[in-house]
């Protein structure tokens, strides 16, 4: 029973994150192209590491999970 509830909560969180990415794209918020995102491009090689975007998403997910934990208890 608890395992099914965990999967449902995880599904809702993934849905909300997906909706956030969709809204960010619609509102022209440049996730993945922020200052601090590293992009190395050569003739036959491209390396992209979204450092700033990863930090922002980490902060937002931390806040979201703390809120979920607070409301769950």
C-alpha positions as CSV (number, residue, x, y, z in Angstrom):
1,X,0.0,0.0,0.0
2,X,2.8,2.5,1.0
3,X,4.8,1.5,-2.1
4,X,1.8,2.4,-4.5
5,X,1.4,5.7,-2.7
6,X,5.1,6.5,-3.2
7,X,4.8,5.8,-6.9
8,X,1.7,8.0,-7.2
9,X,3.5,10.9,-5.5
10,X,6.6,10.4,-7.6
11,X,4.3,10.5,-10.7
12,X,2.7,13.7,-9.7
13,X,6.1,15.3,-9.0
14,X,7.4,14.2,-12.5
15,X,4.2,15.6,-14.0
16,X,4.7,19.0,-12.3
17,X,8.3,19.1,-13.4
18,X,7.3,18.4,-17.0
19,X,4.7,21.1,-16.8
20,X,7.3,23.5,-15.5
21,X,9.6,22.7,-18.4
22,X,6.7,23.2,-20.8
23,X,5.7,26.5,-19.3
24,X,9.4,27.7,-19.3
25,X,9.6,26.9,-23.0
26,X,6.3,28.7,-23.7
27,X,7.5,31.8,-21.7
28,X,10.9,31.9,-23.4
29,X,12.8,31.2,-20.2
30,X,16.1,29.8,-21.5
31,X,16.5,26.7,-19.3
32,X,19.7,25.0,-20.6
33,X,21.0,28.3,-22.1
34,X,21.6,30.3,-19.0
35,X,24.9,32.1,-18.2
36,X,27.2,29.6,-16.6
37,X,26.0,26.7,-18.7
38,X,29.1,25.2,-20.3
39,X,29.1,24.4,-24.1
40,X,32.2,23.3,-25.9
41,X,31.9,22.9,-29.6
42,X,34.5,21.7,-32.0
43,X,34.4,20.4,-35.6
44,X,33.2,16.9,-34.8
45,X,32.4,17.2,-31.1
46,X,29.9,19.1,-28.9
47,X,29.9,18.9,-25.1
48,X,27.1,20.6,-23.2
49,X,26.9,20.7,-19.4
50,X,24.0,22.9,-18.0
51,X,25.7,23.8,-14.7
52,X,23.5,26.8,-13.8
53,X,20.3,25.1,-14.9
54,X,21.2,22.1,-12.8
55,X,21.8,24.2,-9.7
56,X,18.5,26.1,-10.2
57,X,16.6,22.8,-10.7
58,X,18.3,21.3,-7.6
59,X,17.2,24.2,-5.5
60,X,13.6,24.0,-6.8
61,X,13.4,20.3,-6.3
62,X,14.8,20.6,-2.8
63,X,12.1,23.1,-1.9
64,X,9.4,20.9,-3.5
65,X,10.4,17.8,-1.7
66,X,10.7,19.6,1.6
67,X,7.1,20.9,1.2
68,X,5.9,17.4,0.2
69,X,7.6,16.0,3.3
70,X,6.1,18.7,5.5
71,X,2.5,18.1,4.2
72,X,2.9,14.3,4.4
73,X,3.9,14.3,8.1
